[in-house]
Amino acid sequence: MQKFKEKYGIIPNVSDKEFFTNSIHVPVWKKMTPFDKIDIESQLTGYSNAGCITYIELESSVKNNINGLEAIVNYAMDKDIPYFAINVPNDMCQSCGYTDEINKSCPMCECPNIRRLRRVTGYLTGDYTTAFNIGKQQEVEMRVKHE
């Protein structure tokens, strides 16, 4: 991104962040339903020669809505998505064991020692705030939930 900015400058929605939107993805900051995102990305999967994961971001509360999850997965399959994932935050407080999406500190015990699990660059990963560069960290932070 730094080299791109040096050569082309800052272009809104292209290089005004610390990362590029990858491959066939709808930009992570665009609000839309999971079905709308699948509709858009499914039209592009055949053009990617470097992989084409389609993923959606859901609230952690979706874990109690199996029918909703099944509807989304079936919709992706019906749209012939070759590589599909559902991202659900799964953070855990290292002190008390509380699990859910946790921001800066645990809402139960206020401990800041949190184990974070997110999908980054297609793979489930540990703490993205230390394992990845600033661009990937910013991309994860800018993700909106698909409701």
NORBELTA-V434292 format. One record per helix or strand of 2 or more residues. SS is the DSSP state (H for helix, E for strand). FROM is the first residue (numbers start at 1). TO is the last residue. If there is no record, write none. Layout:
ss:from:to
SS:FROM:TO
SS:FROM:TO
//
This chain:
ss:from:to
H:2:8
H:34:42
H:45:47
E:54:58
H:60:64
H:66:78
E:84:88
E:91:93
E:99:100
E:114:115
E:118:120
E:123:125
H:128:131
H:134:142
//
